[in-house]
Amino acid sequence: MKDEPLPPPIEGYLEHLRVQRRLAELTLRAYARDLAQLARLADETGVALEAVQAHHVRRWLGRLHAGGLSGRSLARTLSAWRGCYRWWGRQGHVAHNPVEGIKAPKAPRTLPKALSVDHAVALAEQGPSAGDDPVLAARDRCIVELLYGCGLRIGELAGLDLCATPSSRGWVDLAGAELHVRGKGGKRRSVPVGRAALAALREWLALRPRLARGEEAALLLSERGARLSPQQIRVRLSRRALQVGVPTRVHPHMLRHSFASHLLQSSGDLRAVQELLGHAHITTTQIYTRLDFQHLARAYDAAHPRARRKS
């Protein structure tokens, strides 16, 4: 998980995150990088990790900022350091948290990119092109329908199994038209599967045995019969978007954003969107209200006689 040896206190905290918090591997890698940076900075300054003070943290923060680290990255780094010192405090290793109360420079909040409804639907409904394998085409359509129709994260999609087992990260309930997934922090949620996604799912399941090898439980299979990886999903989605002619680079999270934005535009129910996305806090979901406002503003500019003129 790490590229360099880390001090035992940091190793202990990472083990706590892995075992107790059950964080995803990629998240653990990010924590390890940020904490390795903390250890390097403390070593270069000649101060023990247990003796770090707030003025050290502020100096290091300024140095990282001057080195080009964005406000968003600095906030993530501080969060990792703060959490580590908080845990050390509970273990009795430090008397105070030197990172508490220190904030990163504000980063401009960027809006998530979402496809138009027309482009999202075209991506989902794209049929196989000449020479395409119909089995892979059915699988890829299922991928798009589950990402866009259910708002899944790519890890949640890749982790789906055909049915529930003690080791399943997620599974399909075809009879109940639901997906059961494990999101960030190991949080479980159930997601309804709409009519179009259910049809794509059934079509893929009918063809899946042609790729299946042995007892592989994964819903989505590669040509070799193994579980389809997130990177393979990204490649297949990008290829499909090029075939459709979507005028932007499409990645899996863009379909999750499109799911949330389009659902909010139609329903206006922010709490329902929060539950479906699996967001722990409503503030995370509220960014989609800004996307919704942009949609309304464009409609106003295009149609209202008193709207500002386009240049």
C-alpha positions as CSV (number, residue, x, y, z in Angstrom):
1,M,0.0,0.0,0.0
2,K,2.9,2.4,0.7
3,D,6.1,3.3,-1.3
4,E,8.2,4.0,1.7
5,P,8.5,2.8,5.4
6,L,6.4,4.9,7.8
7,P,6.9,5.6,11.5
8,P,5.1,3.1,13.7
9,P,2.5,5.6,15.0
10,I,1.5,6.3,11.4
11,E,1.4,2.6,10.6
12,G,-0.9,2.1,13.6
13,Y,-3.3,4.8,12.4
14,L,-3.4,3.4,8.9
15,E,-4.2,0.0,10.3
16,H,-7.0,1.6,12.4
17,L,-8.4,3.1,9.2
18,R,-8.2,-0.2,7.4
19,V,-9.6,-2.5,10.0
20,Q,-11.9,-0.3,12.1
21,R,-13.0,2.3,9.5
22,R,-12.8,-0.1,6.6
23,L,-11.7,2.5,4.2
24,A,-11.2,1.6,0.5
25,E,-7.7,0.8,-0.7
26,L,-7.4,3.9,-2.9
27,T,-8.5,6.1,0.1
28,L,-5.9,4.3,2.3
29,R,-3.2,5.0,-0.3
30,A,-4.1,8.7,-0.3
31,Y,-3.9,8.8,3.5
32,A,-0.5,7.0,3.4
33,R,0.9,9.6,0.9
34,D,-0.3,12.6,3.0
35,L,1.0,11.1,6.3
36,A,4.3,10.1,4.6
37,Q,4.6,13.8,3.7
38,L,4.0,14.8,7.3
39,A,6.8,12.4,8.4
40,R,9.2,13.9,5.8
41,L,8.5,17.5,6.8
42,A,8.9,16.7,10.5
43,D,12.2,14.9,9.7
44,E,13.5,17.8,7.6
45,T,12.6,20.2,10.3
46,G,14.3,18.1,13.0
47,V,11.2,17.7,15.1
48,A,9.6,14.5,16.4
49,L,6.1,13.8,15.2
50,E,4.9,13.9,18.9
51,A,6.5,17.3,19.4
52,V,5.0,19.0,16.3
53,Q,3.4,22.4,17.1
54,A,0.8,24.5,15.3
55,H,3.5,26.9,14.0
56,H,5.2,24.0,12.3
57,V,2.0,23.0,10.6
58,R,1.4,26.5,9.4
59,R,4.9,26.8,8.0
60,W,4.6,23.5,6.2
61,L,1.2,24.5,4.8
62,G,2.7,27.7,3.4
63,R,5.6,25.7,1.9
64,L,3.2,23.2,0.2
65,H,1.0,26.0,-1.1
66,A,4.0,27.9,-2.5
67,G,5.0,24.6,-4.2
68,G,1.8,24.6,-6.2
69,L,-0.5,22.4,-4.1
70,S,-4.1,23.5,-4.6
71,G,-6.5,24.5,-1.8
72,R,-8.5,21.3,-2.3
73,S,-5.3,19.1,-2.0
74,L,-4.1,21.1,1.1
75,A,-7.5,20.6,2.8
76,R,-7.3,16.9,2.2
77,T,-3.8,16.8,3.5
78,L,-4.7,18.7,6.7
79,S,-7.7,16.4,7.2
80,A,-5.4,13.4,7.1
81,W,-2.9,15.0,9.5
82,R,-5.7,16.2,11.8
83,G,-7.3,12.8,12.0
84,C,-4.0,11.1,12.7
85,Y,-3.2,13.4,15.6
86,R,-6.8,13.1,16.9
87,W,-6.3,9.3,17.0
88,W,-2.9,9.6,18.6
89,G,-4.4,11.8,21.3
90,R,-7.1,9.1,22.0
91,Q,-4.2,6.6,22.3
92,G,-2.4,8.9,24.8
93,H,0.6,9.5,22.5
94,V,0.2,13.3,22.2
95,A,-1.3,15.9,24.6
96,H,-2.8,18.2,22.0
97,N,-3.6,18.2,18.3
98,P,-1.4,20.8,16.5
99,V,-3.5,20.7,13.3
100,E,-6.8,21.5,15.1
101,G,-8.2,24.8,13.9
102,I,-5.8,25.2,11.0
103,K,-7.5,25.7,7.7
104,A,-6.3,25.4,4.1
105,P,-6.7,28.4,1.7
106,K,-10.2,28.3,0.2
107,A,-10.4,26.5,-3.2
108,P,-12.8,27.6,-5.9
109,R,-15.7,25.2,-5.9
110,T,-16.0,23.6,-9.3
111,L,-19.3,22.2,-10.4
112,P,-19.4,18.5,-11.4
113,K,-19.8,18.0,-15.1
114,A,-23.0,16.3,-16.3
115,L,-24.2,15.2,-19.7
116,S,-27.3,16.6,-21.3
117,V,-30.4,14.3,-21.1
118,D,-30.2,13.7,-24.8
119,H,-26.5,12.7,-24.7
120,A,-27.0,10.4,-21.6
121,V,-30.0,8.7,-23.3
122,A,-28.1,8.3,-26.6
123,L,-25.2,6.7,-24.7
124,A,-27.5,4.3,-23.0
125,E,-29.5,3.3,-26.1
126,Q,-26.5,2.9,-28.5
127,G,-26.8,-0.4,-30.3
128,P,-23.8,-2.5,-31.4
129,S,-21.8,-1.2,-34.3
130,A,-20.8,-3.3,-37.3
131,G,-18.3,-5.9,-36.1
132,D,-19.0,-5.5,-32.4
133,D,-19.4,-8.5,-30.3
134,P,-23.1,-8.6,-29.2
135,V,-22.2,-10.1,-25.8
136,L,-19.8,-7.2,-25.0
137,A,-22.3,-4.7,-26.5
138,A,-25.0,-6.0,-24.1
139,R,-22.6,-5.8,-21.2
140,D,-21.5,-2.3,-22.0
141,R,-25.1,-1.1,-22.3
142,C,-25.8,-2.6,-18.9
143,I,-22.8,-0.7,-17.5
144,V,-24.2,2.6,-18.8
145,E,-27.7,1.9,-17.6
146,L,-26.6,1.0,-14.1
147,L,-24.2,4.1,-13.8
148,Y,-26.8,6.5,-15.2
149,G,-30.0,4.8,-14.1
150,C,-28.9,4.0,-10.6
151,G,-26.2,6.7,-9.8
152,L,-23.6,4.2,-8.8
153,R,-19.9,4.9,-8.1
154,I,-17.6,3.0,-10.4
155,G,-16.3,0.9,-7.4
156,E,-19.8,0.0,-6.4
157,L,-20.6,-1.1,-10.0
158,A,-17.4,-3.2,-10.3
159,G,-18.1,-4.8,-6.9
160,L,-21.6,-6.1,-7.8
161,D,-22.1,-9.9,-7.5
162,L,-24.9,-11.9,-9.0
163,C,-26.3,-12.7,-5.5
164,A,-25.5,-12.1,-1.9
165,T,-22.7,-13.9,-0.2
166,P,-20.9,-13.3,3.1
167,S,-18.0,-11.7,1.2
168,S,-20.1,-9.6,-1.3
169,R,-19.5,-5.9,-1.6
170,G,-22.8,-5.6,-3.4
171,W,-25.3,-7.8,-5.2
172,V,-28.3,-7.8,-7.6
173,D,-31.9,-8.4,-6.4
174,L,-33.5,-9.0,-9.8
175,A,-36.9,-10.0,-8.3
176,G,-37.1,-6.8,-6.2
177,A,-35.6,-4.7,-9.0
178,E,-32.9,-3.4,-6.5
179,L,-29.2,-3.2,-6.2
180,H,-27.6,-3.5,-2.8
181,V,-24.2,-1.8,-2.7
182,R,-21.5,-0.8,-0.2
183,G,-20.4,2.8,-0.7
184,K,-17.8,5.0,1.0
185,G,-16.9,4.0,4.6
186,G,-18.6,0.6,4.1
187,K,-22.1,2.2,4.2
188,R,-24.7,-0.1,2.7
189,R,-27.7,1.2,0.7
190,S,-30.4,-0.2,-1.6
191,V,-30.9,1.4,-5.0
192,P,-34.0,0.9,-7.2
193,V,-33.4,-0.3,-10.8
194,G,-35.6,1.4,-13.3
195,R,-37.4,-0.2,-16.3
196,A,-34.7,0.6,-18.9
197,A,-31.8,-0.5,-16.6
198,L,-33.7,-3.7,-15.6
199,A,-34.2,-4.6,-19.3
200,A,-30.5,-4.0,-20.0
201,L,-29.6,-6.1,-16.9
202,R,-31.8,-9.0,-18.0
203,E,-30.3,-8.9,-21.6
204,W,-26.8,-9.0,-20.2
205,L,-27.6,-11.8,-17.7
206,A,-29.0,-13.9,-20.6
207,L,-25.7,-13.6,-22.5
208,R,-23.3,-13.6,-19.4
209,P,-22.9,-17.5,-19.5
210,R,-20.9,-17.1,-22.8
211,L,-18.1,-15.3,-20.9
212,A,-18.5,-17.1,-17.5
213,R,-15.6,-19.2,-16.3
214,G,-16.0,-21.5,-13.3
215,E,-17.7,-20.0,-10.2
216,E,-16.9,-16.3,-10.8
217,A,-19.6,-14.4,-8.8
218,A,-19.1,-11.0,-10.4
219,L,-22.0,-9.5,-12.3
220,L,-19.8,-7.9,-15.0
221,L,-17.2,-10.1,-16.7
222,S,-14.3,-9.4,-18.9
223,E,-13.7,-11.4,-22.1
224,R,-11.6,-13.8,-20.1
225,G,-14.4,-14.4,-17.6
226,A,-12.9,-12.5,-14.7
227,R,-14.5,-9.6,-12.8
228,L,-14.4,-6.4,-14.9
229,S,-12.0,-3.9,-13.3
230,P,-12.8,-0.2,-12.8
231,Q,-10.2,0.7,-15.4
232,Q,-11.7,-1.7,-18.0
233,I,-15.1,-0.1,-17.3
234,R,-13.6,3.4,-17.9
235,V,-12.1,2.2,-21.3
236,R,-15.3,0.6,-22.5
237,L,-17.4,3.7,-21.5
238,S,-15.0,6.0,-23.3
239,R,-15.2,3.8,-26.4
240,R,-19.0,3.8,-26.3
241,A,-19.1,7.6,-26.0
242,L,-16.9,8.0,-29.0
243,Q,-19.2,5.8,-31.0
244,V,-22.2,7.9,-30.0
245,G,-20.4,11.1,-30.8
246,V,-20.7,12.7,-27.3
247,P,-18.7,16.0,-27.6
248,T,-16.8,15.6,-24.3
249,R,-14.7,13.0,-22.5
250,V,-17.1,10.8,-20.6
251,H,-16.0,9.1,-17.4
252,P,-18.1,6.9,-15.0
253,H,-18.6,9.6,-12.4
254,M,-20.0,11.9,-15.0
255,L,-22.9,9.5,-15.4
256,R,-23.4,9.6,-11.6
257,H,-23.5,13.4,-11.8
258,S,-25.9,13.2,-14.7
259,F,-28.2,10.9,-12.7
260,A,-28.3,13.3,-9.7
261,S,-28.7,16.4,-11.8
262,H,-31.5,15.0,-14.1
263,L,-33.3,13.5,-11.1
264,L,-33.2,16.8,-9.2
265,Q,-34.4,18.8,-12.2
266,S,-37.4,16.5,-12.5
267,S,-38.3,15.9,-8.9
268,G,-36.8,18.8,-6.9
269,D,-36.4,16.3,-4.0
270,L,-32.9,16.9,-2.6
271,R,-33.4,14.4,0.3
272,A,-34.3,11.6,-2.1
273,V,-31.3,12.3,-4.3
274,Q,-29.1,12.3,-1.2
275,E,-30.4,8.9,-0.2
276,L,-30.0,7.4,-3.7
277,L,-26.4,8.7,-4.0
278,G,-25.5,7.5,-0.5
279,H,-24.2,10.9,0.7
280,A,-23.7,11.1,4.4
281,H,-24.4,14.9,4.5
282,I,-27.0,16.9,2.6
283,T,-24.4,19.6,1.9
284,T,-22.6,17.2,-0.4
285,T,-25.8,16.8,-2.5
286,Q,-26.6,20.5,-2.5
287,I,-24.0,21.2,-5.2
288,Y,-26.5,19.7,-7.6
289,T,-28.9,22.5,-6.9
290,R,-26.4,24.8,-8.5
291,L,-26.4,22.6,-11.6
292,D,-30.2,22.7,-11.6
293,F,-30.1,26.5,-11.4
294,Q,-27.7,26.7,-14.3
295,H,-30.1,24.6,-16.3
296,L,-33.0,27.0,-15.4
297,A,-30.8,30.0,-16.2
298,R,-30.0,28.7,-19.7
299,A,-33.6,28.0,-20.3
300,Y,-34.5,31.5,-19.2
301,D,-31.8,33.1,-21.4
302,A,-32.9,31.1,-24.4
303,A,-36.6,31.8,-24.1
304,H,-37.6,34.8,-22.1
305,P,-38.0,38.1,-24.0
306,R,-36.4,40.1,-21.1
307,A,-33.4,37.7,-20.8
308,R,-30.0,39.1,-21.5
309,R,-29.0,38.9,-25.2
310,K,-26.4,36.5,-26.2
311,S,-23.2,38.1,-27.5
